Amino acid sequence: MGRVNIGELLLQYGIIDNETLSEGLRLQRETGRRLGETLVKLGSVKQNDIDWILSKQIDIPFVIVDEAPVDPDLIGRFPLDFLRENRILPLFETDDEFMIVTDDPFNQAAIDKIGGICGKPVNVSSGSGEEIARKLRKPETPGAGWPQEAIRAIFDSLGGTRFCRLDFLIRDGVCALKSFGRGEFMDHGQLPSLTTEGKVKECFDALGIPFLYHRFESGAYRLLTVFPLANRREPPVMPAFVDDFGLYLPTDVTFTDALVHGDAPVFTAPEPVAGYPYIATRARRHEHHQIVRIAETAPSAAVSER
């Protein structure tokens, strides 16, 4: 049985209608582009729709790349330019196979090259090329600028989000970075150089981003939960935060139950201060709860008290 083409699958899943398909096929003939690329250029579908349909077309798994862990050791086994050019992200390996995700599962030459390097059969999944490119956005040679570039890339991908939190887990000279944003949890792998709380702060200072934070310790582990204050927005109407929390930089005196680092008119106080906005990063009730904005502590777990 022949493979169902992308146009028919897009119709089958109700992503486009017949009129849109006809227009896409007409432009495809004129431009010579692939149908999926043509429909994206028209604005009729999103690239994620095409990536997902590709997985259905050839019956392979579809991976949400932003949620996939990054293994620097696996990536380091291949030329980074090759991975970027072909939008291939190594995921993991077993004794019997090597798992990758790509936005072009028909790129057999690139898949064969992966197999030749790792010496194992390659198990292919489909995923967003844009998300793969973000995962591979690190410089080839880790250096002083890498942590800043990685964190800046996270901010760029979260532009306009209502909430953002970065978690830095430090142990034995290694720092693992995770983030919450857009209601999603993301694992960004390990960052070089950020091996102490001071170096994390230096990184944010270099980016010019003040933040709120909590510090937790357990044996050899240290966890910093960081709430960035960036991207100036309109200040809240007094006396309360009643809208977004996250990438928000107060322009007037504000109080919070978190520790504060950087240049912002935000002060630490255990309870709300009458007459001023208050950012509560810990979901608990205050007797002045009507002037408290509770920050999210996990994806899809926003709590706003009024």
N, C-alpha and C positions, 0 to 999 in steps of 0.2 A: 504494500500500500504506500502511495507516494506521500511525501511530506506536505501538510497543509500550509499554504502560503500565509504570510503575515497579514495581508489584507483580509482574507477570509476569517482568520482568528480574531482580528480586531472587530470585525462585524459580529462574529459569534458571541464575543464577550460584551457586546454593547458599548465599546469604547468609541466607535465612529459609526456613521450611517452610510448608506449607499452613495449619497450625493458627495460626501467628503471623500470616500474611497475613489470615486470617479475623478474628482479634481486632483487627488494625489497621484493617480495613475497617469493622468494627462501631463502633469508637471514632471513626473518621473521620466516619461518619454522625451520631454524637451531638454531636461538637464542631465540625464544619465545617472542621477543619484539613485541610491537604494530607496525603496518605497518608505521604509521606516524613517529614514533621514529626511525625506521629502515632507512627510506628514508633520514631523517635528518643526521643520522650517516654516510650514504653514501655520503652526500654532494649534493644529487640530488635536495633537496628542502630546504628552510629555515624554521625555527620553526614558523615564522610569517605566512608562507603559510599554515602550518598545522592548526594553530589556526583559521585562516580565513575560511579554508575548514570545520572545525568542526562546525562553526556557520551556514554554508550553509547546512551541513548534517542534523542538527536538527532544522533548521529554527529559530535561535535566533539571536539577534543583535550582531554585532562585534564592540568592543570598542577599539579605539586607546588609550591605557592606559596612555602613556606619556602625553597626552593632558587632561586627566581626573583630576579634582581637588581632593586633599586629604583632608578629614575631620578627624582631630585627634580625635574628640569626638566619631565619629562612629567607628573608628578603636579601640578606647579604650574600647568599650563595649565587645570585644572578646579577648580571649587569643592570644597574638601576635604570640607565637610559633605555635598555631593551624593555624592561617592565613598564616604564612610563609610556613609551611609544606604542606598545601593544595593549596597554591598560590591563595588565595581568597582576593580580595580587596573590602571592602564595599564602595559603591558609594554614595547613598542617600536613604532616606526613605520618604514615604508619609503616610497618615493616613491608607492606605489600603495595602501597600506592602513595602518590603525592597529590594533594588536593589544592586546586586553584580556583579563583573566580575571575571572570573576564566579561567585558561587554560584547565580545565578538567570539562566540564559541565555534565559528566557522573558520577561524584563523589557524588552520591546521599546521602551517609552517612554524608559527610561534609555539604552539602546543607541543609539537615534536621537539623543538629546541629545549623546552622545559624538561621533557622526558629524557633527552640526551644528557642534560647536565645532572639531573638528580638520579638517573639510572633506574627509574621505576615507571610503571604505567601512570598516566596522569588522569585524575578524576576531575572533570570540568563542571563548574557551576556558572550560571549566568548572574550578572549583577550590574549595578549602575556604574558606567564608566566615569561619571563625574565623582562619585564617591570613592572609586578606586584611585583616581588621580589625587584626591585629597589625602588619602592614606599614604601615597607615595611622594608627598610634597616635601619630604625632608631632604636636606642637602646630602650629597654623597659622602662627604667626610664630616663626621660629627665635630663640632667646634663650639666656640663660645656663643655663636649666634643661633645655634640649633634650638635650644629651648624657647627663646623668644619667638623664632619663626613658627615653631609648632603651636605655641599658645596663640599667636596672632592668627594663624590659620583656623584655629578653633573659633575664635571670635568672628572671623569673616564668615564662617559657615553658619554661625548662630545669629547673624545680623537680624535685628528686629524681634528676637525671641523675648518672651515675657519673663523668662527666668533662666538664670545660668548659675551653676555651681561647679567648681573644679576641685577634685580631691587629689591630693598629693600624698601617696603612701611611701614613706622613706624607711629603708632598712638596709644595713650593711653596704652603704655606698650606692644603692640603687633606688631610683624613684619611679614609681608606676603612676600614671596619670589617667584619671577617669573624669568624665563630665556628665552633668545633667543639663539638658536644654531641649527646647521644643518638645517637652514631654517624653524625651528619650534618654536612655542611659547609654553611654558610649565609652569603650575602652580604647585608649590611645597608645597603649603599650608603654615602653620605658623611655625616659628622657635622660640623656647624659648630663652631667654637671650639676643637676639639682639634687645634691646629696645632703643638704642641710636646710633647715628653715630659713637661715640667712640668705642662702643662694636663691631660694624661691622668691624671697622678698626683693632681692637684687634684680631678678628677672622682670618682675612686675614694675619695679622702678625704672628699668631700662625702657619698658614699653609705655611708661607714663600712666599706668593704670592703678589708682588706689583701690583698696578692697577691704571688706569685712572678713573676719576669719575666726575659726575655732581651732584650738590645738588639743590633740588627744595623744596620750602615750600609753603603750603597753609593752613592757619588756624592751626588746630591741626595736620595736616598731614606733614610728611617729606618724600621725595622720594630721594633715592640715586641710581643713575644708574652707575653701575660699569663695567668697561672693564678690565678684568684680563690680566695681563702680565705674562705668564708662558710658560712652554714647549719651551725651547730654539730652535730657528730655524735659518737657515742661514739668515744673515742680508741682507736687500735689496741692490740691485746694485744702487749706486748713479746716479743721484741726487734724485731719487723718490722711494716711495713705489709703486710698480707696481704689487704686488701679494697679498698674504693673509693678512688680519688684524684680530686680535682676540687674540688667545692664543699665542702671539708673544712677546718675551722678548728682546728688543734691547740690543746690546752689545756695542754700541758706542753712542755718543751724538745724541739725537733725541729730537725734539720739538713737542708740541701738544697744541691744544686749550682747553684741559680739565685740571682739577686739577690732581695732581699726589700724590700718597701715596705709600710709600715703597721704597725699595732699588733698584733703576734702574736709568741709566743715561738719564732720560727723564725730560725735563723742560717745564714749562708752558709758552706759548707765544701766544698773540692774532693773530699773523700773521706768515707765514713761515719765517724762517731765512735762508738766502741764503747760499747754500753749505751743508745744513743738511737735513736729512729726516724730514718730518712733518706728524703727524697723526691728521687728522681733524675728530673729532667725531660729528661735526655738518655739515650737508650737505649744504654748501654755497660756492659760488665762491670767489676765491682770485685772485688778479692780477697775483700771482705766481702759478696759479692753476696747472701748469705742474709739480710741485714738491709736489703735495698734494695727499695723499691717503684718500678718503672719507670713513669713517666707515659706515657699515650698521646701520640703526636705527630701522629696523623692519624686520621680516622674508620676504625673497624674495624681498627685496627692496634695494639691493646693488647698490650703485652709485659710479663708479670709474671715476674720471676726469683726463684727460691727456692733 
